[in-house]
Amino acid sequence: MDTTKRLWYIVQTYSGKENSVKDNILRRIETMEMEHLIFQVMIPEELRTEKKADGSTKEKMVKMYPGYVFIEMIVTDDSWFVIRNTPGVTGFLGSSGGGTKPIPLMPDEINPILKQCGLLQVQKLNAKPGQKVKLAAGAFAGQIGSIDTIDNEKGKVVVLVDMFGRKTPIEMDFAEIEVL
């Protein structure tokens, strides 16, 4: 595992104790001088509108994942120790215990959560369907194709590439293509 990369991890806590765990983690980061290894501590929340019995509505912030705190960090023995020994933390999601390091979230797992919380800007593609692009990554890197569809929400584009005399659709991230 690459231990020099900032990645997102999920910490388990008791439901209803997320805010106190977040505060405890932030305090420990500062007192134990871990700012260079632990970067962001987040409790994903969303605004929900609830209807009351009298017919009026009330907006309320609701935790999207009760019992979990998300942390962007570089996992080292020290940073891992600081987090797992924070009061209220019951463990890392994806760590089977016994000293095994936690498994980070994959970008396709964390990015939708970050977008929903407003922490990740949605990248727009400055291109239109039918426009020629060069594939810059993956098995088809270097090939030229044309844009079929663009999904700005997910940051994906479907490119039609000529393979064996047929147009074959390939889904790519915006960052994996170059507009020609």
KOLPAKOL-152074 format. One record per residue (C-alpha): x, z, y; residue in one letter. Coordinates in steps of 0.5 Angstrom, whole numbers, plus 2048, in hexadecimal, padded with zeros to 3 digits. Layout:
<r <X; Z; Y>; A>
...
***
This chain:
<r <800; 800; 800>; M>
<r <802; 7FE; 807>; D>
<r <803; 805; 80B>; T>
<r <805; 802; 811>; T>
<r <7FE; 7FF; 813>; K>
<r <7F9; 802; 817>; R>
<r <7F3; 802; 812>; L>
<r <7EC; 805; 812>; W>
<r <7EA; 80B; 80D>; Y>
<r <7E4; 80F; 80C>; I>
<r <7E4; 816; 80B>; V>
<r <7DE; 81A; 808>; Q>
<r <7DB; 820; 80B>; T>
<r <7D5; 824; 80A>; Y>
<r <7CF; 821; 80D>; S>
<r <7CE; 824; 814>; G>
<r <7D5; 826; 815>; K>
<r <7D8; 81F; 817>; E>
<r <7D9; 821; 81F>; N>
<r <7DC; 827; 81D>; S>
<r <7E1; 824; 818>; V>
<r <7E2; 81E; 81D>; K>
<r <7E4; 824; 823>; D>
<r <7E8; 827; 81E>; N>
<r <7EC; 821; 81C>; I>
<r <7ED; 81F; 823>; L>
<r <7F0; 826; 825>; R>
<r <7F4; 826; 81F>; R>
<r <7F7; 81F; 821>; I>
<r <7F9; 822; 827>; E>
<r <7FC; 829; 825>; T>
<r <800; 825; 81F>; M>
<r <802; 820; 823>; E>
<r <7FF; 81A; 81F>; M>
<r <7FD; 815; 824>; E>
<r <802; 810; 822>; H>
<r <7FF; 810; 81B>; L>
<r <7F7; 812; 81C>; I>
<r <7F4; 80D; 821>; F>
<r <7EC; 80E; 821>; Q>
<r <7E7; 812; 81F>; V>
<r <7E0; 810; 81F>; M>
<r <7D9; 812; 81C>; I>
<r <7D5; 80B; 81C>; P>
<r <7CE; 80C; 820>; E>
<r <7C9; 808; 822>; E>
<r <7C3; 809; 827>; L>
<r <7BC; 809; 823>; R>
<r <7B5; 809; 826>; T>
<r <7B1; 80E; 823>; E>
<r <7A9; 80E; 824>; K>
<r <7A6; 815; 825>; K>
<r <7A0; 818; 823>; A>
<r <79D; 817; 82A>; D>
<r <79F; 810; 82A>; G>
<r <7A4; 810; 82F>; S>
<r <7AB; 80E; 82D>; T>
<r <7B2; 812; 82D>; K>
<r <7B9; 80F; 82C>; E>
<r <7BE; 812; 828>; K>
<r <7C5; 811; 826>; M>
<r <7C5; 811; 81E>; V>
<r <7CB; 812; 81A>; K>
<r <7CC; 80B; 816>; M>
<r <7D0; 80F; 810>; Y>
<r <7CE; 816; 810>; P>
<r <7D4; 81A; 80C>; G>
<r <7D9; 815; 80E>; Y>
<r <7DE; 815; 814>; V>
<r <7E2; 80E; 815>; F>
<r <7EA; 80F; 817>; I>
<r <7EF; 809; 819>; E>
<r <7F6; 80C; 816>; M>
<r <7FC; 80A; 813>; I>
<r <7FC; 80E; 80C>; V>
<r <803; 812; 80B>; T>
<r <804; 819; 808>; D>
<r <803; 81C; 80F>; D>
<r <7FD; 819; 811>; S>
<r <7F9; 819; 80B>; W>
<r <7FB; 821; 80A>; F>
<r <7F8; 822; 812>; V>
<r <7F2; 81E; 810>; I>
<r <7F0; 821; 809>; R>
<r <7F2; 828; 80B>; N>
<r <7ED; 828; 811>; T>
<r <7E7; 82D; 811>; P>
<r <7E1; 82A; 80F>; G>
<r <7E4; 824; 80B>; V>
<r <7E3; 823; 804>; T>
<r <7E7; 81D; 802>; G>
<r <7E8; 816; 804>; F>
<r <7E4; 811; 801>; L>
<r <7E7; 80D; 7FC>; G>
<r <7EC; 812; 7FA>; S>
<r <7EC; 815; 7F3>; S>
<r <7EF; 81B; 7F5>; G>
<r <7F5; 81E; 7F1>; G>
<r <7FA; 81B; 7F7>; G>
<r <7F8; 814; 7F7>; T>
<r <7F8; 811; 7FE>; K>
<r <7F1; 80E; 800>; P>
<r <7EF; 807; 800>; I>
<r <7EE; 804; 807>; P>
<r <7E8; 800; 809>; L>
<r <7E8; 7F8; 809>; M>
<r <7E7; 7F4; 80F>; P>
<r <7E1; 7F1; 80D>; D>
<r <7DE; 7F9; 80C>; E>
<r <7E0; 7FC; 812>; I>
<r <7E0; 7F6; 817>; N>
<r <7D8; 7F6; 817>; P>
<r <7D8; 7FD; 818>; I>
<r <7DD; 7FD; 81E>; L>
<r <7D8; 7F7; 821>; K>
<r <7D2; 7FB; 820>; Q>
<r <7D5; 801; 824>; C>
<r <7D8; 7FD; 829>; G>
<r <7DF; 7FE; 827>; L>
<r <7E1; 7F7; 825>; L>
<r <7E0; 7F1; 82A>; Q>
<r <7DC; 7EB; 826>; V>
<r <7E1; 7E5; 827>; Q>
<r <7DD; 7DE; 829>; K>
<r <7E0; 7D8; 826>; L>
<r <7E1; 7D2; 82C>; N>
<r <7DF; 7CD; 828>; A>
<r <7D8; 7C9; 825>; K>
<r <7D6; 7C6; 81E>; P>
<r <7D9; 7C0; 81D>; G>
<r <7E0; 7C1; 820>; Q>
<r <7E6; 7C0; 81D>; K>
<r <7EA; 7C6; 81B>; V>
<r <7F1; 7C8; 817>; K>
<r <7F1; 7CD; 812>; L>
<r <7F6; 7D2; 813>; A>
<r <7F6; 7D7; 80E>; A>
<r <7F4; 7D7; 806>; G>
<r <7F4; 7D2; 801>; A>
<r <7F2; 7CD; 805>; F>
<r <7F7; 7CE; 80B>; A>
<r <7F9; 7C8; 80E>; G>
<r <7F3; 7C4; 80D>; Q>
<r <7EF; 7C1; 812>; I>
<r <7E7; 7C2; 812>; G>
<r <7E1; 7C2; 816>; S>
<r <7DD; 7C8; 818>; I>
<r <7D6; 7C8; 814>; D>
<r <7D3; 7CF; 817>; T>
<r <7D5; 7D4; 81B>; I>
<r <7D3; 7DC; 81A>; D>
<r <7D6; 7DF; 820>; N>
<r <7D3; 7E6; 81E>; E>
<r <7D7; 7E6; 818>; K>
<r <7DD; 7E2; 81B>; G>
<r <7DD; 7DD; 815>; K>
<r <7DC; 7D5; 815>; V>
<r <7DB; 7D1; 810>; V>
<r <7E0; 7CB; 810>; V>
<r <7DE; 7C4; 80C>; L>
<r <7E5; 7C2; 809>; V>
<r <7E6; 7BB; 805>; D>
<r <7E7; 7BD; 7FE>; M>
<r <7E7; 7B7; 7F8>; F>
<r <7E3; 7B3; 7FD>; G>
<r <7DE; 7B8; 7FE>; R>
<r <7DD; 7BD; 804>; K>
<r <7DE; 7C4; 801>; T>
<r <7DB; 7CA; 806>; P>
<r <7E1; 7D0; 807>; I>
<r <7DF; 7D6; 80A>; E>
<r <7E4; 7D8; 80F>; M>
<r <7E6; 7DE; 814>; D>
<r <7E6; 7DB; 81B>; F>
<r <7EE; 7DE; 81B>; A>
<r <7EF; 7D9; 815>; E>
<r <7EE; 7D3; 819>; I>
<r <7F0; 7CF; 81F>; E>
<r <7EC; 7CA; 823>; V>
<r <7EE; 7C3; 824>; L>
***
